[in-house]
């Protein structure tokens, strides 16, 4: 009877191991599919990278400063007339 119990528990342990292993495989597959779908959604949204945004932000700041200087120069030139 003891040997039968041991064999039963061995079979239960093997089955449990197989189920856990299969579940891990399914989990990894679902995780990979979710990652791919997330990347597709982000790419479809045509978002800008932070680096690109920072470059454009700096360009706008420089152009604003340049515009202010030019406006001051125009005001100065018009005031001399």
Secondary structure as UniProt FT lines:
FT   HELIX           2..44
FT   TURN            45..46
FT   HELIX           50..80
//
